[in-house]
């Protein structure tokens, strides 16, 4: 039997993830970097710009102490809700873009921050491990 092409391996990878035989583990500390192939700075910037504008308005209308309280509240909101929003967008971009485009997937794998975990606990971690070998082994090709 011939070796599968990169496009076939991507199709097999998507099928293995969809079936639950493999799952993606994401390291958001690594993926939330401006050089990450699936990260978009605008995801974070929306929260930051809105927070700065709100704090400036509150500072202007309410004074320094209320402005500082608003800044603390905005920081807490960003670190909780904002970070969750950014992580959700990264996850969606990986699911929709990287797993459907072999070039983006290869760039993401070289960048790191992702791991494939088999249902028996075997981990294939980017960029050190070979995801293609894992997909071949799990799909029987």
C-alpha positions as CSV (number, residue, x, y, z in Angstrom):
1,X,0.0,0.0,0.0
2,X,1.2,3.5,-0.8
3,X,2.1,6.0,1.8
4,X,-0.8,8.5,2.4
5,X,-0.4,12.0,1.1
6,X,-0.3,14.9,3.5
7,X,-3.9,15.7,2.5
8,X,-4.9,12.2,3.3
9,X,-3.1,12.3,6.6
10,X,-5.0,15.6,7.5
11,X,-8.3,13.9,6.6
12,X,-7.3,10.9,8.8
13,X,-6.3,13.2,11.6
14,X,-9.7,15.0,11.5
15,X,-11.5,11.6,11.4
16,X,-9.5,10.4,14.4
17,X,-10.3,13.6,16.4
18,X,-13.9,13.4,15.4
19,X,-14.2,9.8,16.6
20,X,-12.5,10.5,19.9
21,X,-9.5,8.2,19.2
22,X,-7.3,11.4,19.4
23,X,-7.9,14.7,21.1
24,X,-6.1,18.0,20.9
25,X,-4.5,19.4,24.1
26,X,-3.7,23.1,23.8
27,X,-1.1,25.0,25.7
28,X,-2.6,28.5,25.7
29,X,0.4,30.0,27.3
30,X,2.4,29.0,24.2
31,X,-0.4,29.6,21.7
32,X,-1.2,33.1,23.0
33,X,1.9,34.6,21.4
34,X,2.0,37.0,18.5
35,X,4.1,34.6,16.4
36,X,1.6,31.8,16.7
37,X,0.2,31.0,13.3
38,X,-3.4,30.9,14.6
39,X,-3.3,33.8,17.1
40,X,-4.8,37.1,16.2
41,X,-3.8,40.1,18.4
42,X,-7.1,41.8,17.8
43,X,-8.8,39.2,20.0
44,X,-6.9,40.6,23.0
45,X,-6.8,44.2,21.8
46,X,-10.5,44.6,21.7
47,X,-10.6,44.0,25.5
48,X,-7.6,46.1,26.2
49,X,-8.8,49.1,24.1
50,X,-12.3,49.0,25.6
51,X,-10.9,48.8,29.1
52,X,-8.5,51.7,28.5
53,X,-11.3,53.8,27.1
54,X,-13.7,53.0,29.9
55,X,-11.1,53.7,32.6
56,X,-10.2,57.0,31.0
57,X,-13.9,58.0,31.0
58,X,-14.4,56.9,34.6
59,X,-11.2,58.7,35.6
60,X,-12.3,61.9,33.9
61,X,-15.9,61.7,35.4
62,X,-15.2,60.3,38.8
63,X,-11.6,61.2,39.7
64,X,-8.4,59.3,40.5
65,X,-9.7,56.8,43.1
66,X,-12.7,55.8,41.2
67,X,-10.5,55.6,38.0
68,X,-8.1,53.3,39.8
69,X,-11.0,51.1,41.0
70,X,-12.2,51.0,37.4
71,X,-8.7,50.0,36.2
72,X,-8.6,47.2,38.7
73,X,-12.0,46.0,37.7
74,X,-11.1,46.1,34.0
75,X,-7.9,44.1,34.7
76,X,-9.8,41.5,36.6
77,X,-12.4,41.3,33.8
78,X,-9.7,40.9,31.2
79,X,-7.8,38.2,33.1
80,X,-11.0,36.2,33.6
81,X,-13.6,36.8,30.8
82,X,-11.2,38.3,28.3
83,X,-8.6,35.4,28.5
84,X,-11.4,32.9,28.2
85,X,-12.7,34.7,25.1
86,X,-9.2,34.7,23.5
87,X,-8.7,31.0,24.3
88,X,-12.1,30.1,22.8
89,X,-11.2,32.0,19.6
90,X,-7.9,30.2,19.4
91,X,-9.5,26.8,19.9
92,X,-12.1,27.7,17.1
93,X,-9.3,28.9,14.8
94,X,-7.4,25.6,15.3
95,X,-10.6,23.5,14.7
96,X,-11.8,25.5,11.7
97,X,-8.5,26.6,10.0
98,X,-5.6,24.6,11.1
99,X,-7.3,21.2,10.9
100,X,-8.6,22.0,7.5
101,X,-5.4,23.5,6.0
102,X,-2.3,21.4,6.0
103,X,0.0,24.4,5.6
104,X,-1.4,26.1,8.7
105,X,-1.3,22.8,10.6
106,X,2.4,22.3,9.7
107,X,3.2,25.9,10.8
108,X,1.3,25.4,14.0
109,X,3.0,22.0,14.7
110,X,6.4,23.6,14.2
111,X,5.5,26.5,16.5
112,X,4.3,24.1,19.3
113,X,1.7,24.5,21.9
114,X,-0.4,21.6,20.7
115,X,-0.4,17.9,21.5
116,X,-2.3,14.9,20.2
117,X,-3.5,12.6,23.0
118,X,-4.6,9.1,22.1
119,X,-7.5,7.4,23.9
120,X,-4.9,5.2,25.7
121,X,-3.0,8.2,27.0
122,X,-0.1,8.2,24.5
123,X,0.9,11.9,23.9
124,X,2.4,13.3,20.7
125,X,3.7,16.7,21.5
126,X,4.6,19.4,19.0
127,X,7.1,20.1,17.7
128,X,9.3,17.2,19.0
129,X,7.1,14.3,18.1
130,X,5.8,13.1,14.7
131,X,2.1,13.6,14.3
132,X,2.1,11.8,11.0
133,X,3.5,8.6,12.5
134,X,0.8,8.7,15.2
135,X,-2.0,9.2,12.6
136,X,-0.6,6.4,10.5
137,X,-0.4,4.0,13.5
138,X,-3.8,4.9,14.8
139,X,-5.6,4.7,11.4
140,X,-3.8,1.5,10.3
141,X,-2.3,2.9,7.1
